[in-house]
């Protein structure tokens, strides 16, 4: 039986056993979609706003169902550089109309030929890796991460 979901659980019970529902980033960004958790339970999502990686979206007496975004191929740029250089890289990636994620020690961008060519042209060292890519999330030092969210589009 399909379980219909409208929003994440407001106060999830973290003591319950976790059941994953794995989804790709582009699917997670949607408000209307269907998926099946690893235990075979089916869900339909009719959301006012998209869920986020790690959200608990359903609970039973014994389990909580958690959205886990699938890691994808990204380029990682170390932030061991001057803040002005990091800002320039962010501007350059944004100027390609591509998305960026910032963490306290690194920037992440989609692993696309245009991004790699840009970084090579700018002589910015990078490495290809796998990560949960959440564009629009920006860390500021040790402060909590700020999320621009899906409404921030170029």
N, C-alpha and C positions, 0 to 999 in steps of 0.2 A: 504494500500500500504506500502510495506517495505521500510524504509528509511535506506540507507547504510551509515555507519559512518567509517571514516578512521583515525580520530584524535580528540582530545578534541578541543573545541572552544578556540581559542587563547586568546581572550579578551571578556569573557562573560559579558552580561548586567545583573548585579546583581539586577537591579530594576524590572526585569521581574518576574512574578509568577513562582514558581518552581514546576516542575512535576518530581516525583521520578521514577527511574527505580531501583528496588531492585535486588541484585544479591549476591550469595554466594561467599566467598573468592576464591574458586578454579575456579569458572567461571570468576571472575574478572581478574584472573591471565592469562587468555587465550587471544590470539590475534584474533581468529576466533570464533564467537559465535552469537547466536540470542537471543533476549529477548523482552518482552513487558512491556512498562511503565504502571503506574497505571491508566492512562487515556485510555489504549487500543491501543496506537500507537505502531507499531511493528518496531524493529530496527535489522539490521544485522551489525555486527562489523567485519571489515577487517582492523586491526590495525598494524602499524609498531611496536608499543610497547603497553603493556597493559594500560588500563585506571586505575585511582586511585579513591578511595573513595572521593566523593565530586567534581569530575570533571564534568563540564558542557560539554556535548558532542553534543548537538543540540539546536538550537533556532528557534523560530517562531517570529512573530511580537509581540506576547502577552505572550509567555512562554519560559522558558529555561528548558531543560531536564538534570537532574543531576543524576549521578550514586551514589547510596547509598548501600554500602556493608552491608549485613545482619550481625548483631552481632552474635557471636558464643560463645560456652562454653570455657573458658580459666581459667588458674590459675594465680592469682595475687600475686606477691611477693613484699612486701614493701621495698623500698630502704632506710629505716632507719637503715643502717648498714655501716660498713667500706667499702670503695671502693674496697678493695682487696677481701672482701667476695662477693660483687656483681660480680666482675670479675670471681671469682671461680664458682659461680652459673651459670653464662653465659657460661663458658667453659664446665661445667658438662652437661648442657642442650644441647649444641652444640655437645658434644661428643656422645650423643645419636642420632645424626643426625636429631635433631628436631630444629625448628625455634624459634626465640625469638624476642620480641619487647621491647624496652626500652622507658620509658617516664620519665619526671623529678622526679616523686615520686614512680614509680613502674616498675617492669618487668612483662611482660605477656608471657605466653607459652601456647601451646595447652593443653586443659584439657584431658590428656591421662593417662592411668594407669602407663606407664613408667615414666612420669614426676612426678606424685604424689608419686610414690615409691621412686624415686631419692630424692625428697625434704624431704620426711619422713626419709630416711636413713641419709641424711645430717643434719637432725633436723632443717630445714629451715621452718619457719612458712609461710603459704600461705592460700589463700581463693579462693574458686571456685566462678566465677562470669561470666557474659555475657559482651562482648565488641566487638567492631570492631577490629579484629586482623589483623594487617598489619606487618607481619614479615619482618625483615631487616630494620626497622626504629629505629634509635637510637638517643635519646635526650642526649645532653651534657649540663647539668645545665640549664641556661636560654637561651642558644644559640638555633638557629633554629634546628629543627630535621634533621638529616642526613639520607638519604635513600640509602642503599646499592643496593636496587632494585632486580628484579628477576634474574639478571645474576649472583648474588652471591649465589652459591649453594655449598653444601658440598657433 
